[in-house]
Amino acid sequence: MTDLSSNNMPSTSPVPGTPPDPKQLGPKFRELCEVVARLRSSTGCPWDRQQTLESIKPYTLEETYELLEAIDSGNDAEIVEELGDVLLQVVLDSQIAADEARFNLTDVVDGLTQKMIRRHPHVFGDVAADSSHEINRNWDRIKQEEKQRDSIFDGLPAALPSLARAARLSKKAARVGYDFPQRAMLFDKLQEELRELADELFPNGEIPVVAASVDLPVEPDPEPFDAARQQRIESELGDVLFVLANIARRWHVNPEEALRASNAKFQRRVEFIERRLKEHGRDIRTATLEEMEQFYQEGKRLEKANARDPQQDNENTSK
C-alpha cells in the first residue's frame, strides 16, 4: 500500500488547477516507463513479454472496477494504488504497441493533450460558452467533425454495462432534442411500461395486491413460460429498466453507480445477518425467514444511526 505520508505533498492547501511539479513527476514517470520496458525486454518477465493488446483487455476492465471500489471506500491510499494499476495498463498497452511498431506512449499523451485543447475552445480559444449545455453542445459538434460519424450513437462502447449504456443512449438522443419536455412525464411512461409487463406476467394484467411481509408462506417459483412469452417478458422488463435509467439521467443520478451502491448495501446487510446468526450459533442456510428479517432490520437501524452519528460506539459495527 502506498505511504501517502511521503508523497511530498505541500503542507499548505493546494491551488486548484496546479499541475504536478515536473522535477518530481518527470523522473518518477520515466522510471515507470523504464520498468515496464524492462519487463517486456528479452531479459524481462516471460508473462509480460507474451502479452498482447487483446490478451490484457480483461485486466484493464478489472483494474477499472477495482478503482471504482477504492473511490467508494474513500481510502486515499487504496485510490492511489488502484490509479497506479490503471496507469500501468496505459503504459503497458503503449509499450506493447511500440514493440510491435504501431505507436508509442508519446503518441498517446500528445494525442490526448491536443484533443483536450481542441474540445475546450472556451478555455484555450475564443469560443464563448456560459453554461454546461453550451459546453456539451460544442464538445459534441467538435467530436462529430473529428470522427465524421453518421449517427449520434456512433462511438458509444457496446461493452458498456447495459444500465449505463441506457443512460448514455438517452442522453445522446436528448442532446439533439429527442426527450420528454418535462422530466415528470417519465413516471407516466414508467407506469405504462409496468402495465405492459404486468400484462405478460399476470392473468388479465392484474397485479395481486400482496403487502411486503415475511409472515406469509413462501411461494414456490413458477415453471418457466414458453419461449415466446418469456421473450416478451424480457422485452417489457427491459423497457422498465430503460425508463428507470432515463429517470436517473433526468435527475442527474448515475444509474450504474446507484445500483452498485444498492448492491453493496444489500450485501453488507446480509453479511450482518450472517454475523448475528453465528453469534447465536446458527447458520444462515438453516435460519428462518423471520429470523433473517429481524437481523436485517437491526442492521438497517444501526447503519442509519451510525450515518447520523459517525462517532457512535464501534460496538454497533461489531455486532
Solvent accessible surface area in square Angstrom, and as a share of the most:
residue,aa,sasa,rsa
1,M,153,0.68
2,T,57,0.33
3,D,87,0.45
4,L,57,0.28
5,S,102,0.66
6,S,78,0.50
7,N,63,0.32
8,N,109,0.56
9,M,130,0.58
10,P,87,0.54
11,S,122,0.79
12,T,101,0.59
13,S,98,0.63
14,P,103,0.65
15,V,108,0.62
16,P,125,0.79
17,G,83,0.80
18,T,92,0.54
19,P,103,0.65
20,P,87,0.55
21,D,66,0.34
22,P,101,0.63
23,K,168,0.71
24,Q,89,0.40
25,L,85,0.42
26,G,36,0.35
27,P,83,0.52
28,K,136,0.58
29,F,63,0.26
30,R,164,0.60
31,E,97,0.44
32,L,49,0.24
33,C,34,0.21
34,E,90,0.40
35,V,75,0.43
36,V,1,0.01
37,A,39,0.30
38,R,148,0.54
39,L,62,0.31
40,R,32,0.12
41,S,38,0.25
42,S,101,0.65
43,T,102,0.59
44,G,22,0.21
45,C,39,0.23
46,P,92,0.58
47,W,107,0.38
48,D,16,0.08
49,R,93,0.34
50,Q,124,0.55
51,Q,13,0.06
52,T,51,0.30
53,L,33,0.16
54,E,109,0.49
55,S,48,0.31
56,I,3,0.01
57,K,132,0.56
58,P,84,0.53
59,Y,92,0.35
60,T,51,0.30
61,L,107,0.53
62,E,89,0.40
63,E,31,0.14
64,T,55,0.32
65,Y,84,0.32
66,E,60,0.27
67,L,22,0.11
68,L,51,0.25
69,E,113,0.51
70,A,3,0.03
71,I,89,0.45
72,D,93,0.48
73,S,66,0.42
74,G,55,0.52
75,N,67,0.34
76,D,89,0.46
77,A,20,0.16
78,E,60,0.27
79,I,34,0.17
80,V,59,0.34
81,E,68,0.30
82,E,28,0.12
83,L,91,0.45
84,G,35,0.34
85,D,42,0.22
86,V,41,0.23
87,L,75,0.37
88,L,62,0.31
89,Q,16,0.07
90,V,63,0.36
91,V,5,0.03
92,L,9,0.05
93,D,41,0.21
94,S,3,0.02
95,Q,42,0.19
96,I,0,0.00
97,A,0,0.00
98,A,40,0.31
99,D,73,0.38
100,E,78,0.35
101,A,98,0.76
102,R,135,0.49
103,F,78,0.33
104,N,66,0.34
105,L,29,0.14
106,T,98,0.57
107,D,77,0.40
108,V,53,0.30
109,V,77,0.45
110,D,76,0.40
111,G,39,0.38
112,L,98,0.49
113,T,62,0.36
114,Q,79,0.35
115,K,65,0.28
116,M,77,0.34
117,I,69,0.35
118,R,116,0.42
119,R,9,0.03
120,H,41,0.18
121,P,18,0.12
122,H,47,0.21
123,V,93,0.53
124,F,125,0.52
125,G,47,0.45
126,D,141,0.73
127,V,55,0.31
128,A,86,0.67
129,A,21,0.16
130,D,136,0.71
131,S,49,0.32
132,S,83,0.53
133,H,119,0.53
134,E,53,0.24
135,I,56,0.28
136,N,53,0.27
137,R,140,0.51
138,N,19,0.10
139,W,65,0.23
140,D,44,0.23
141,R,111,0.40
142,I,18,0.09
143,K,50,0.21
144,Q,78,0.35
145,E,99,0.44
146,E,58,0.26
147,K,95,0.40
148,Q,141,0.63
149,R,57,0.21
150,D,147,0.76
151,S,45,0.29
152,I,74,0.38
153,F,80,0.33
154,D,52,0.27
155,G,53,0.51
156,L,13,0.07
157,P,68,0.43
158,A,90,0.69
159,A,99,0.77
160,L,48,0.24
161,P,45,0.28
162,S,94,0.61
163,L,36,0.18
164,A,19,0.15
165,R,67,0.24
166,A,13,0.10
167,A,14,0.11
168,R,97,0.35
169,L,45,0.22
170,S,9,0.06
171,K,83,0.35
172,K,34,0.15
173,A,13,0.10
174,A,26,0.20
175,R,86,0.31
176,V,94,0.54
177,G,62,0.60
178,Y,177,0.67
179,D,49,0.26
180,F,75,0.31
181,P,109,0.69
182,Q,118,0.52
183,R,96,0.35
184,A,65,0.51
185,M,78,0.35
186,L,1,0.01
187,F,96,0.40
188,D,101,0.52
189,K,61,0.26
190,L,19,0.09
191,Q,92,0.41
192,E,58,0.26
193,E,12,0.05
194,L,64,0.32
195,R,140,0.51
196,E,65,0.29
197,L,20,0.10
198,A,4,0.03
199,D,87,0.45
200,E,32,0.14
201,L,61,0.30
202,F,60,0.25
203,P,113,0.71
204,N,147,0.75
205,G,18,0.17
206,E,124,0.56
207,I,105,0.53
208,P,79,0.50
209,V,154,0.89
210,V,99,0.57
211,A,83,0.64
212,A,113,0.88
213,S,61,0.39
214,V,35,0.20
215,D,116,0.60
216,L,104,0.52
217,P,121,0.76
218,V,122,0.70
219,E,147,0.66
220,P,110,0.69
221,D,133,0.69
222,P,103,0.65
223,E,143,0.64
224,P,112,0.70
225,F,67,0.28
226,D,93,0.48
227,A,85,0.66
228,A,58,0.45
229,R,62,0.23
230,Q,84,0.37
231,Q,130,0.58
232,R,115,0.42
233,I,18,0.09
234,E,128,0.57
235,S,64,0.41
236,E,34,0.15
237,L,83,0.41
238,G,34,0.32
239,D,56,0.29
240,V,10,0.05
241,L,84,0.42
242,F,79,0.33
243,V,7,0.04
244,L,78,0.39
245,A,0,0.00
246,N,16,0.08
247,I,22,0.11
248,A,15,0.11
249,R,36,0.13
250,R,44,0.16
251,W,92,0.32
252,H,169,0.76
253,V,73,0.42
254,N,82,0.42
255,P,13,0.08
256,E,37,0.17
257,E,64,0.29
258,A,46,0.35
259,L,87,0.43
260,R,49,0.18
261,A,64,0.49
262,S,52,0.33
263,N,87,0.45
264,A,52,0.40
265,K,78,0.33
266,F,125,0.52
267,Q,108,0.48
268,R,114,0.42
269,R,22,0.08
270,V,39,0.22
271,E,68,0.30
272,F,13,0.05
273,I,8,0.04
274,E,60,0.27
275,R,102,0.37
276,R,38,0.14
277,L,3,0.01
278,K,148,0.63
279,E,97,0.43
280,H,110,0.49
281,G,70,0.67
282,R,83,0.30
283,D,59,0.30
284,I,37,0.19
285,R,200,0.73
286,T,99,0.58
287,A,14,0.11
288,T,67,0.39
289,L,76,0.38
290,E,87,0.39
291,E,48,0.21
292,M,50,0.22
293,E,55,0.25
294,Q,116,0.52
295,F,17,0.07
296,Y,45,0.17
297,Q,64,0.28
298,E,30,0.14
299,G,4,0.03
300,K,62,0.26
301,R,151,0.55
302,L,32,0.16
303,E,45,0.20
304,K,103,0.44
305,A,19,0.15
306,N,34,0.18
307,A,81,0.63
308,R,184,0.67
309,D,67,0.35
310,P,106,0.67
311,Q,162,0.72
312,Q,61,0.27
313,D,91,0.47
314,N,118,0.61
315,E,102,0.46
316,N,21,0.11
317,T,85,0.49
318,S,81,0.52
319,K,73,0.31
